């Protein structure tokens, strides 16, 4: 099955060279989870990020479906 992976800000450095700089199409096997995709992109365990699938919060154990959009964001800070 095919998913879209979007990595934002500093996480974009982990996208494959053939990506457009922010997104990548990825073929994954049925039953793949968010954590499986993170490992496939070789994002180190010590790197913090927020995870969303189709615009909703997601856990590492969440299974992915065909056509899903997985987005990873570095933690944001600011404000008062």
PDB file with one MODEL, atoms N, CA, C and O in Angstrom:
MODEL        1
ATOM      1  N   UNK A   1       0.840  -1.170   0.000  1.00  0.00           N
ATOM      2  CA  UNK A   1       0.000   0.000   0.000  1.00  0.00           C
ATOM      3  C   UNK A   1       0.885   1.233   0.000  1.00  0.00           C
ATOM      4  O   UNK A   1       2.052   1.176   0.389  1.00  0.00           O
ATOM      5  N   UNK A   2       0.322   2.343  -0.438  1.00  0.00           N
ATOM      6  CA  UNK A   2       1.098   3.563  -0.593  1.00  0.00           C
ATOM      7  C   UNK A   2       0.619   4.614   0.397  1.00  0.00           C
ATOM      8  O   UNK A   2      -0.583   4.820   0.562  1.00  0.00           O
ATOM      9  N   UNK A   3       1.575   5.287   1.063  1.00  0.00           N
ATOM     10  CA  UNK A   3       1.265   6.395   1.957  1.00  0.00           C
ATOM     11  C   UNK A   3       2.109   7.595   1.554  1.00  0.00           C
ATOM     12  O   UNK A   3       3.065   7.475   0.788  1.00  0.00           O
ATOM     13  N   UNK A   4       1.737   8.746   2.082  1.00  0.00           N
ATOM     14  CA  UNK A   4       2.530   9.956   1.889  1.00  0.00           C
ATOM     15  C   UNK A   4       3.117  10.329   3.242  1.00  0.00           C
ATOM     16  O   UNK A   4       2.420  10.309   4.256  1.00  0.00           O
ATOM     17  N   UNK A   5       4.396  10.668   3.253  1.00  0.00           N
ATOM     18  CA  UNK A   5       5.072  11.067   4.483  1.00  0.00           C
ATOM     19  C   UNK A   5       5.508  12.512   4.326  1.00  0.00           C
ATOM     20  O   UNK A   5       6.163  12.874   3.348  1.00  0.00           O
ATOM     21  N   UNK A   6       5.139  13.334   5.297  1.00  0.00           N
ATOM     22  CA  UNK A   6       5.518  14.751   5.303  1.00  0.00           C
ATOM     23  C   UNK A   6       6.366  15.024   6.538  1.00  0.00           C
ATOM     24  O   UNK A   6       5.928  14.803   7.667  1.00  0.00           O
ATOM     25  N   UNK A   7       7.576  15.503   6.311  1.00  0.00           N
ATOM     26  CA  UNK A   7       8.468  15.841   7.411  1.00  0.00           C
ATOM     27  C   UNK A   7       8.717  17.340   7.381  1.00  0.00           C
ATOM     28  O   UNK A   7       9.076  17.892   6.341  1.00  0.00           O
ATOM     29  N   UNK A   8       8.528  18.000   8.514  1.00  0.00           N
ATOM     30  CA  UNK A   8       8.607  19.447   8.578  1.00  0.00           C
ATOM     31  C   UNK A   8       9.848  19.926   9.321  1.00  0.00           C
ATOM     32  O   UNK A   8      10.381  19.242  10.195  1.00  0.00           O
ATOM     33  N   UNK A   9      10.292  21.128   8.942  1.00  0.00           N
ATOM     34  CA  UNK A   9      11.413  21.832   9.575  1.00  0.00           C
ATOM     35  C   UNK A   9      12.661  20.941   9.572  1.00  0.00           C
ATOM     36  O   UNK A   9      13.040  20.410   8.528  1.00  0.00           O
ATOM     37  N   UNK A  10      13.286  20.778  10.714  1.00  0.00           N
ATOM     38  CA  UNK A  10      14.551  20.033  10.788  1.00  0.00           C
ATOM     39  C   UNK A  10      14.398  18.559  10.418  1.00  0.00           C
ATOM     40  O   UNK A  10      15.375  17.914  10.036  1.00  0.00           O
ATOM     41  N   UNK A  11      13.187  18.021  10.527  1.00  0.00           N
ATOM     42  CA  UNK A  11      12.975  16.606  10.194  1.00  0.00           C
ATOM     43  C   UNK A  11      13.080  16.346   8.693  1.00  0.00           C
ATOM     44  O   UNK A  11      13.306  15.208   8.283  1.00  0.00           O
ATOM     45  N   UNK A  12      12.920  17.373   7.873  1.00  0.00           N
ATOM     46  CA  UNK A  12      12.999  17.209   6.419  1.00  0.00           C
ATOM     47  C   UNK A  12      14.358  16.652   5.986  1.00  0.00           C
ATOM     48  O   UNK A  12      14.471  16.089   4.898  1.00  0.00           O
ATOM     49  N   UNK A  13      15.369  16.799   6.808  1.00  0.00           N
ATOM     50  CA  UNK A  13      16.698  16.264   6.495  1.00  0.00           C
ATOM     51  C   UNK A  13      16.685  14.742   6.382  1.00  0.00           C
ATOM     52  O   UNK A  13      17.604  14.169   5.796  1.00  0.00           O
ATOM     53  N   UNK A  14      15.678  14.080   6.921  1.00  0.00           N
ATOM     54  CA  UNK A  14      15.598  12.620   6.888  1.00  0.00           C
ATOM     55  C   UNK A  14      14.841  12.088   5.678  1.00  0.00           C
ATOM     56  O   UNK A  14      14.714  10.874   5.514  1.00  0.00           O
ATOM     57  N   UNK A  15      14.337  12.981   4.827  1.00  0.00           N
ATOM     58  CA  UNK A  15      13.654  12.530   3.610  1.00  0.00           C
ATOM     59  C   UNK A  15      14.658  11.960   2.619  1.00  0.00           C
ATOM     60  O   UNK A  15      15.809  12.395   2.588  1.00  0.00           O
ATOM     61  N   UNK A  16      14.241  10.995   1.812  1.00  0.00           N
ATOM     62  CA  UNK A  16      15.153  10.466   0.782  1.00  0.00           C
ATOM     63  C   UNK A  16      15.453  11.538  -0.272  1.00  0.00           C
ATOM     64  O   UNK A  16      14.675  12.475  -0.451  1.00  0.00           O
ATOM     65  N   UNK A  17      16.573  11.393  -0.959  1.00  0.00           N
ATOM     66  CA  UNK A  17      17.004  12.375  -1.956  1.00  0.00           C
ATOM     67  C   UNK A  17      15.973  12.593  -3.049  1.00  0.00           C
ATOM     68  O   UNK A  17      15.865  13.705  -3.566  1.00  0.00           O
ATOM     69  N   UNK A  18      15.216  11.578  -3.416  1.00  0.00           N
ATOM     70  CA  UNK A  18      14.255  11.704  -4.510  1.00  0.00           C
ATOM     71  C   UNK A  18      12.960  12.417  -4.087  1.00  0.00           C
ATOM     72  O   UNK A  18      12.056  12.580  -4.907  1.00  0.00           O
ATOM     73  N   UNK A  19      12.862  12.836  -2.839  1.00  0.00           N
ATOM     74  CA  UNK A  19      11.663  13.545  -2.389  1.00  0.00           C
ATOM     75  C   UNK A  19      11.681  14.983  -2.896  1.00  0.00           C
ATOM     76  O   UNK A  19      12.680  15.451  -3.441  1.00  0.00           O
ATOM     77  N   UNK A  20      10.565  15.672  -2.708  1.00  0.00           N
ATOM     78  CA  UNK A  20      10.482  17.060  -3.155  1.00  0.00           C
ATOM     79  C   UNK A  20      10.967  18.051  -2.095  1.00  0.00           C
ATOM     80  O   UNK A  20      10.784  19.258  -2.253  1.00  0.00           O
ATOM     81  N   UNK A  21      11.579  17.560  -1.027  1.00  0.00           N
ATOM     82  CA  UNK A  21      12.086  18.422   0.022  1.00  0.00           C
ATOM     83  C   UNK A  21      11.189  18.505   1.241  1.00  0.00           C
ATOM     84  O   UNK A  21      11.619  18.970   2.297  1.00  0.00           O
ATOM     85  N   UNK A  22       9.946  18.060   1.111  1.00  0.00           N
ATOM     86  CA  UNK A  22       9.035  18.065   2.248  1.00  0.00           C
ATOM     87  C   UNK A  22       8.221  16.783   2.336  1.00  0.00           C
ATOM     88  O   UNK A  22       7.869  16.354   3.435  1.00  0.00           O
ATOM     89  N   UNK A  23       7.917  16.167   1.206  1.00  0.00           N
ATOM     90  CA  UNK A  23       7.088  14.961   1.205  1.00  0.00           C
ATOM     91  C   UNK A  23       7.748  13.834   0.423  1.00  0.00           C
ATOM     92  O   UNK A  23       8.599  14.054  -0.438  1.00  0.00           O
ATOM     93  N   UNK A  24       7.328  12.632   0.751  1.00  0.00           N
ATOM     94  CA  UNK A  24       7.801  11.456   0.022  1.00  0.00           C
ATOM     95  C   UNK A  24       6.673  10.440  -0.032  1.00  0.00           C
ATOM     96  O   UNK A  24       5.938  10.259   0.938  1.00  0.00           O
ATOM     97  N   UNK A  25       6.544   9.785  -1.165  1.00  0.00           N
ATOM     98  CA  UNK A  25       5.620   8.662  -1.302  1.00  0.00           C
ATOM     99  C   UNK A  25       6.363   7.419  -0.843  1.00  0.00           C
ATOM    100  O   UNK A  25       7.548   7.254  -1.136  1.00  0.00           O
ATOM    101  N   UNK A  26       5.678   6.554  -0.133  1.00  0.00           N
ATOM    102  CA  UNK A  26       6.328   5.369   0.418  1.00  0.00           C
ATOM    103  C   UNK A  26       5.406   4.173   0.281  1.00  0.00           C
ATOM    104  O   UNK A  26       4.230   4.239   0.638  1.00  0.00           O
ATOM    105  N   UNK A  27       5.942   3.084  -0.235  1.00  0.00           N
ATOM    106  CA  UNK A  27       5.227   1.810  -0.283  1.00  0.00           C
ATOM    107  C   UNK A  27       5.524   1.077   1.021  1.00  0.00           C
ATOM    108  O   UNK A  27       6.685   0.864   1.371  1.00  0.00           O
ATOM    109  N   UNK A  28       4.468   0.693   1.736  1.00  0.00           N
ATOM    110  CA  UNK A  28       4.631  -0.050   2.986  1.00  0.00           C
ATOM    111  C   UNK A  28       3.747  -1.291   2.930  1.00  0.00           C
ATOM    112  O   UNK A  28       2.784  -1.347   2.166  1.00  0.00           O
ATOM    113  N   UNK A  29       4.081  -2.269   3.738  1.00  0.00           N
ATOM    114  CA  UNK A  29       3.283  -3.493   3.779  1.00  0.00           C
ATOM    115  C   UNK A  29       2.066  -3.296   4.672  1.00  0.00           C
ATOM    116  O   UNK A  29       2.085  -2.486   5.600  1.00  0.00           O
ATOM    117  N   UNK A  30       1.026  -4.034   4.386  1.00  0.00           N
ATOM    118  CA  UNK A  30      -0.185  -4.002   5.185  1.00  0.00           C
ATOM    119  C   UNK A  30       0.172  -4.295   6.635  1.00  0.00           C
ATOM    120  O   UNK A  30       0.914  -5.237   6.912  1.00  0.00           O
ATOM    121  N   UNK A  31      -0.340  -3.509   7.546  1.00  0.00           N
ATOM    122  CA  UNK A  31      -0.043  -3.690   8.965  1.00  0.00           C
ATOM    123  C   UNK A  31       1.088  -2.824   9.466  1.00  0.00           C
ATOM    124  O   UNK A  31       1.415  -2.866  10.652  1.00  0.00           O
ATOM    125  N   UNK A  32       1.703  -2.027   8.580  1.00  0.00           N
ATOM    126  CA  UNK A  32       2.780  -1.127   9.006  1.00  0.00           C
ATOM    127  C   UNK A  32       2.231  -0.074   9.956  1.00  0.00           C
ATOM    128  O   UNK A  32       1.084   0.356   9.838  1.00  0.00           O
ATOM    129  N   UNK A  33       3.073   0.332  10.901  1.00  0.00           N
ATOM    130  CA  UNK A  33       2.691   1.333  11.893  1.00  0.00           C
ATOM    131  C   UNK A  33       3.497   2.618  11.686  1.00  0.00           C
ATOM    132  O   UNK A  33       4.435   2.667  10.890  1.00  0.00           O
ATOM    133  N   UNK A  34       3.103   3.644  12.420  1.00  0.00           N
ATOM    134  CA  UNK A  34       3.859   4.896  12.414  1.00  0.00           C
ATOM    135  C   UNK A  34       5.318   4.620  12.780  1.00  0.00           C
ATOM    136  O   UNK A  34       6.227   5.135  12.129  1.00  0.00           O
ATOM    137  N   UNK A  35       5.545   3.817  13.809  1.00  0.00           N
ATOM    138  CA  UNK A  35       6.908   3.506  14.252  1.00  0.00           C
ATOM    139  C   UNK A  35       7.714   2.812  13.153  1.00  0.00           C
ATOM    140  O   UNK A  35       8.912   3.063  13.021  1.00  0.00           O
ATOM    141  N   UNK A  36       7.082   1.953  12.369  1.00  0.00           N
ATOM    142  CA  UNK A  36       7.779   1.288  11.264  1.00  0.00           C
ATOM    143  C   UNK A  36       8.283   2.314  10.249  1.00  0.00           C
ATOM    144  O   UNK A  36       9.404   2.204   9.752  1.00  0.00           O
ATOM    145  N   UNK A  37       7.461   3.298   9.948  1.00  0.00           N
ATOM    146  CA  UNK A  37       7.853   4.320   8.977  1.00  0.00           C
ATOM    147  C   UNK A  37       8.964   5.193   9.537  1.00  0.00           C
ATOM    148  O   UNK A  37       9.907   5.528   8.820  1.00  0.00           O
ATOM    149  N   UNK A  38       8.869   5.566  10.804  1.00  0.00           N
ATOM    150  CA  UNK A  38       9.923   6.371  11.430  1.00  0.00           C
ATOM    151  C   UNK A  38      11.251   5.632  11.351  1.00  0.00           C
ATOM    152  O   UNK A  38      12.278   6.240  11.051  1.00  0.00           O
ATOM    153  N   UNK A  39      11.246   4.333  11.617  1.00  0.00           N
ATOM    154  CA  UNK A  39      12.479   3.543  11.511  1.00  0.00           C
ATOM    155  C   UNK A  39      12.978   3.501  10.067  1.00  0.00           C
ATOM    156  O   UNK A  39      14.184   3.557   9.826  1.00  0.00           O
ATOM    157  N   UNK A  40      12.064   3.403   9.115  1.00  0.00           N
ATOM    158  CA  UNK A  40      12.452   3.346   7.700  1.00  0.00           C
ATOM    159  C   UNK A  40      13.155   4.631   7.248  1.00  0.00           C
ATOM    160  O   UNK A  40      13.992   4.604   6.346  1.00  0.00           O
ATOM    161  N   UNK A  41      12.810   5.745   7.878  1.00  0.00           N
ATOM    162  CA  UNK A  41      13.440   7.019   7.542  1.00  0.00           C
ATOM    163  C   UNK A  41      14.689   7.275   8.378  1.00  0.00           C
ATOM    164  O   UNK A  41      15.308   8.331   8.251  1.00  0.00           O
ATOM    165  N   UNK A  42      15.066   6.328   9.225  1.00  0.00           N
ATOM    166  CA  UNK A  42      16.288   6.402  10.043  1.00  0.00           C
ATOM    167  C   UNK A  42      16.320   7.643  10.929  1.00  0.00           C
ATOM    168  O   UNK A  42      17.367   8.270  11.093  1.00  0.00           O
ATOM    169  N   UNK A  43      15.171   7.991  11.497  1.00  0.00           N
ATOM    170  CA  UNK A  43      15.119   9.112  12.434  1.00  0.00           C
ATOM    171  C   UNK A  43      15.572   8.577  13.791  1.00  0.00           C
ATOM    172  O   UNK A  43      14.963   7.646  14.320  1.00  0.00           O
ATOM    173  N   UNK A  44      16.627   9.149  14.359  1.00  0.00           N
ATOM    174  CA  UNK A  44      17.149   8.637  15.633  1.00  0.00           C
ATOM    175  C   UNK A  44      16.107   8.699  16.748  1.00  0.00           C
ATOM    176  O   UNK A  44      15.258   9.590  16.773  1.00  0.00           O
ATOM    177  N   UNK A  45      16.188   7.742  17.664  1.00  0.00           N
ATOM    178  CA  UNK A  45      15.239   7.663  18.778  1.00  0.00           C
ATOM    179  C   UNK A  45      15.266   8.900  19.655  1.00  0.00           C
ATOM    180  O   UNK A  45      14.250   9.253  20.253  1.00  0.00           O
ATOM    181  N   UNK A  46      16.416   9.569  19.742  1.00  0.00           N
ATOM    182  CA  UNK A  46      16.525  10.736  20.626  1.00  0.00           C
ATOM    183  C   UNK A  46      15.924  12.007  20.016  1.00  0.00           C
ATOM    184  O   UNK A  46      15.829  13.028  20.698  1.00  0.00           O
ATOM    185  N   UNK A  47      15.526  11.960  18.764  1.00  0.00           N
ATOM    186  CA  UNK A  47      14.897  13.112  18.114  1.00  0.00           C
ATOM    187  C   UNK A  47      13.420  13.152  18.502  1.00  0.00           C
ATOM    188  O   UNK A  47      12.695  12.175  18.315  1.00  0.00           O
ATOM    189  N   UNK A  48      12.984  14.287  19.043  1.00  0.00           N
ATOM    190  CA  UNK A  48      11.590  14.455  19.451  1.00  0.00           C
ATOM    191  C   UNK A  48      10.760  14.994  18.296  1.00  0.00           C
ATOM    192  O   UNK A  48      11.227  15.817  17.508  1.00  0.00           O
ATOM    193  N   UNK A  49       9.518  14.517  18.207  1.00  0.00           N
ATOM    194  CA  UNK A  49       8.615  15.021  17.176  1.00  0.00           C
ATOM    195  C   UNK A  49       7.178  14.692  17.551  1.00  0.00           C
ATOM    196  O   UNK A  49       6.911  13.805  18.363  1.00  0.00           O
ATOM    197  N   UNK A  50       6.263  15.431  16.938  1.00  0.00           N
ATOM    198  CA  UNK A  50       4.833  15.195  17.074  1.00  0.00           C
ATOM    199  C   UNK A  50       4.375  14.450  15.831  1.00  0.00           C
ATOM    200  O   UNK A  50       4.886  14.686  14.737  1.00  0.00           O
ATOM    201  N   UNK A  51       3.419  13.556  15.999  1.00  0.00           N
ATOM    202  CA  UNK A  51       2.990  12.696  14.902  1.00  0.00           C
ATOM    203  C   UNK A  51       1.497  12.853  14.644  1.00  0.00           C
ATOM    204  O   UNK A  51       0.685  12.866  15.568  1.00  0.00           O
ATOM    205  N   UNK A  52       1.158  12.971  13.359  1.00  0.00           N
ATOM    206  CA  UNK A  52      -0.246  13.038  12.957  1.00  0.00           C
ATOM    207  C   UNK A  52      -0.463  12.124  11.756  1.00  0.00           C
ATOM    208  O   UNK A  52       0.401  12.004  10.888  1.00  0.00           O
ATOM    209  N   UNK A  53      -1.625  11.485  11.719  1.00  0.00           N
ATOM    210  CA  UNK A  53      -2.052  10.704  10.561  1.00  0.00           C
ATOM    211  C   UNK A  53      -3.368  11.309  10.090  1.00  0.00           C
ATOM    212  O   UNK A  53      -4.347  11.361  10.834  1.00  0.00           O
ATOM    213  N   UNK A  54      -3.373  11.759   8.853  1.00  0.00           N
ATOM    214  CA  UNK A  54      -4.559  12.382   8.266  1.00  0.00           C
ATOM    215  C   UNK A  54      -5.077  13.548   9.113  1.00  0.00           C
ATOM    216  O   UNK A  54      -6.284  13.744   9.256  1.00  0.00           O
ATOM    217  N   UNK A  55      -4.126  14.321   9.676  1.00  0.00           N
ATOM    218  CA  UNK A  55      -4.488  15.514  10.434  1.00  0.00           C
ATOM    219  C   UNK A  55      -4.914  15.278  11.863  1.00  0.00           C
ATOM    220  O   UNK A  55      -5.379  16.205  12.525  1.00  0.00           O
ATOM    221  N   UNK A  56      -4.766  14.047  12.362  1.00  0.00           N
ATOM    222  CA  UNK A  56      -5.151  13.737  13.744  1.00  0.00           C
ATOM    223  C   UNK A  56      -3.950  13.165  14.490  1.00  0.00           C
ATOM    224  O   UNK A  56      -3.117  12.471  13.907  1.00  0.00           O
ATOM    225  N   UNK A  57      -3.871  13.467  15.795  1.00  0.00           N
ATOM    226  CA  UNK A  57      -2.791  12.928  16.615  1.00  0.00           C
ATOM    227  C   UNK A  57      -2.700  11.420  16.449  1.00  0.00           C
ATOM    228  O   UNK A  57      -3.712  10.729  16.334  1.00  0.00           O
ATOM    229  N   UNK A  58      -1.470  10.925  16.438  1.00  0.00           N
ATOM    230  CA  UNK A  58      -1.249   9.485  16.259  1.00  0.00           C
ATOM    231  C   UNK A  58      -0.165   8.997  17.209  1.00  0.00           C
ATOM    232  O   UNK A  58       0.757   9.737  17.554  1.00  0.00           O
ATOM    233  N   UNK A  59      -0.287   7.752  17.623  1.00  0.00           N
ATOM    234  CA  UNK A  59       0.723   7.108  18.459  1.00  0.00           C
ATOM    235  C   UNK A  59       1.666   6.305  17.565  1.00  0.00           C
ATOM    236  O   UNK A  59       1.329   6.014  16.418  1.00  0.00           O
ATOM    237  N   UNK A  60       2.830   5.949  18.075  1.00  0.00           N
ATOM    238  CA  UNK A  60       3.751   5.129  17.284  1.00  0.00           C
ATOM    239  C   UNK A  60       3.157   3.783  16.874  1.00  0.00           C
ATOM    240  O   UNK A  60       3.536   3.233  15.840  1.00  0.00           O
ATOM    241  N   UNK A  61       2.237   3.250  17.664  1.00  0.00           N
ATOM    242  CA  UNK A  61       1.650   1.939  17.388  1.00  0.00           C
ATOM    243  C   UNK A  61       0.503   1.991  16.390  1.00  0.00           C
ATOM    244  O   UNK A  61      -0.006   0.945  15.990  1.00  0.00           O
ATOM    245  N   UNK A  62       0.088   3.175  15.982  1.00  0.00           N
ATOM    246  CA  UNK A  62      -1.066   3.292  15.093  1.00  0.00           C
ATOM    247  C   UNK A  62      -0.788   2.650  13.742  1.00  0.00           C
ATOM    248  O   UNK A  62       0.208   2.975  13.096  1.00  0.00           O
ATOM    249  N   UNK A  63      -1.653   1.745  13.311  1.00  0.00           N
ATOM    250  CA  UNK A  63      -1.485   1.155  11.984  1.00  0.00           C
ATOM    251  C   UNK A  63      -1.840   2.176  10.902  1.00  0.00           C
ATOM    252  O   UNK A  63      -2.667   3.064  11.109  1.00  0.00           O
ATOM    253  N   UNK A  64      -1.200   2.028   9.756  1.00  0.00           N
ATOM    254  CA  UNK A  64      -1.432   2.919   8.623  1.00  0.00           C
ATOM    255  C   UNK A  64      -2.242   2.195   7.558  1.00  0.00           C
ATOM    256  O   UNK A  64      -2.162   0.975   7.417  1.00  0.00           O
ATOM    257  N   UNK A  65      -3.020   2.969   6.814  1.00  0.00           N
ATOM    258  CA  UNK A  65      -3.820   2.421   5.734  1.00  0.00           C
ATOM    259  C   UNK A  65      -3.435   3.021   4.407  1.00  0.00           C
ATOM    260  O   UNK A  65      -2.755   4.046   4.355  1.00  0.00           O
ATOM    261  N   UNK A  66      -3.860   2.395   3.343  1.00  0.00           N
ATOM    262  CA  UNK A  66      -3.557   2.875   2.004  1.00  0.00           C
ATOM    263  C   UNK A  66      -4.059   4.313   1.836  1.00  0.00           C
ATOM    264  O   UNK A  66      -5.211   4.617   2.146  1.00  0.00           O
ATOM    265  N   UNK A  67      -3.188   5.188   1.345  1.00  0.00           N
ATOM    266  CA  UNK A  67      -3.545   6.577   1.109  1.00  0.00           C
ATOM    267  C   UNK A  67      -3.391   7.487   2.308  1.00  0.00           C
ATOM    268  O   UNK A  67      -3.634   8.689   2.194  1.00  0.00           O
ATOM    269  N   UNK A  68      -2.995   6.957   3.454  1.00  0.00           N
ATOM    270  CA  UNK A  68      -2.816   7.797   4.638  1.00  0.00           C
ATOM    271  C   UNK A  68      -1.698   8.812   4.416  1.00  0.00           C
ATOM    272  O   UNK A  68      -0.782   8.598   3.622  1.00  0.00           O
ATOM    273  N   UNK A  69      -1.805   9.927   5.145  1.00  0.00           N
ATOM    274  CA  UNK A  69      -0.766  10.958   5.150  1.00  0.00           C
ATOM    275  C   UNK A  69      -0.205  11.019   6.560  1.00  0.00           C
ATOM    276  O   UNK A  69      -0.910  11.377   7.503  1.00  0.00           O
ATOM    277  N   UNK A  70       1.062  10.668   6.700  1.00  0.00           N
ATOM    278  CA  UNK A  70       1.768  10.705   7.974  1.00  0.00           C
ATOM    279  C   UNK A  70       2.600  11.979   8.012  1.00  0.00           C
ATOM    280  O   UNK A  70       3.434  12.205   7.136  1.00  0.00           O
ATOM    281  N   UNK A  71       2.374  12.809   9.023  1.00  0.00           N
ATOM    282  CA  UNK A  71       3.114  14.064   9.173  1.00  0.00           C
ATOM    283  C   UNK A  71       3.875  14.054  10.488  1.00  0.00           C
ATOM    284  O   UNK A  71       3.333  13.684  11.529  1.00  0.00           O
ATOM    285  N   UNK A  72       5.139  14.466  10.431  1.00  0.00           N
ATOM    286  CA  UNK A  72       5.971  14.568  11.626  1.00  0.00           C
ATOM    287  C   UNK A  72       6.448  16.008  11.768  1.00  0.00           C
ATOM    288  O   UNK A  72       6.963  16.597  10.818  1.00  0.00           O
ATOM    289  N   UNK A  73       6.274  16.572  12.965  1.00  0.00           N
ATOM    290  CA  UNK A  73       6.647  17.940  13.260  1.00  0.00           C
ATOM    291  C   UNK A  73       7.599  17.967  14.448  1.00  0.00           C
ATOM    292  O   UNK A  73       7.377  17.241  15.418  1.00  0.00           O
ATOM    293  N   UNK A  74       8.652  18.779  14.406  1.00  0.00           N
ATOM    294  CA  UNK A  74       9.460  18.943  15.613  1.00  0.00           C
ATOM    295  C   UNK A  74       8.634  19.698  16.662  1.00  0.00           C
ATOM    296  O   UNK A  74       7.711  20.430  16.306  1.00  0.00           O
ATOM    297  N   UNK A  75       8.956  19.528  17.940  1.00  0.00           N
ATOM    298  CA  UNK A  75       8.207  20.252  18.967  1.00  0.00           C
ATOM    299  C   UNK A  75       8.362  21.761  18.758  1.00  0.00           C
ATOM    300  O   UNK A  75       9.420  22.242  18.353  1.00  0.00           O
ATOM    301  N   UNK A  76       7.308  22.476  19.036  1.00  0.00           N
ATOM    302  CA  UNK A  76       7.310  23.922  18.880  1.00  0.00           C
ATOM    303  C   UNK A  76       7.347  24.574  20.248  1.00  0.00           C
ATOM    304  O   UNK A  76       6.805  24.045  21.217  1.00  0.00           O
ATOM    305  N   UNK A  77       7.984  25.715  20.315  1.00  0.00           N
ATOM    306  CA  UNK A  77       8.037  26.478  21.557  1.00  0.00           C
ATOM    307  C   UNK A  77       7.802  27.933  21.227  1.00  0.00           C
ATOM    308  O   UNK A  77       8.003  28.374  20.095  1.00  0.00           O
ATOM    309  N   UNK A  78       7.382  28.656  22.215  1.00  0.00           N
ATOM    310  CA  UNK A  78       7.188  30.086  22.018  1.00  0.00           C
ATOM    311  C   UNK A  78       6.003  30.580  22.804  1.00  0.00           C
ATOM    312  O   UNK A  78       5.397  29.836  23.574  1.00  0.00           O
ATOM    313  N   UNK A  79       5.684  31.816  22.609  1.00  0.00           N
ATOM    314  CA  UNK A  79       4.580  32.415  23.346  1.00  0.00           C
ATOM    315  C   UNK A  79       5.031  32.879  24.704  1.00  0.00           C
ATOM    316  O   UNK A  79       6.224  32.915  25.004  1.00  0.00           O
ATOM    317  N   UNK A  80       4.073  33.232  25.516  1.00  0.00           N
ATOM    318  CA  UNK A  80       4.380  33.749  26.859  1.00  0.00           C
ATOM    319  C   UNK A  80       3.994  32.763  27.912  1.00  0.00           C
ATOM    320  O   UNK A  80       4.178  33.026  29.100  1.00  0.00           O
TER     321      UNK A  80
ENDMDL
END
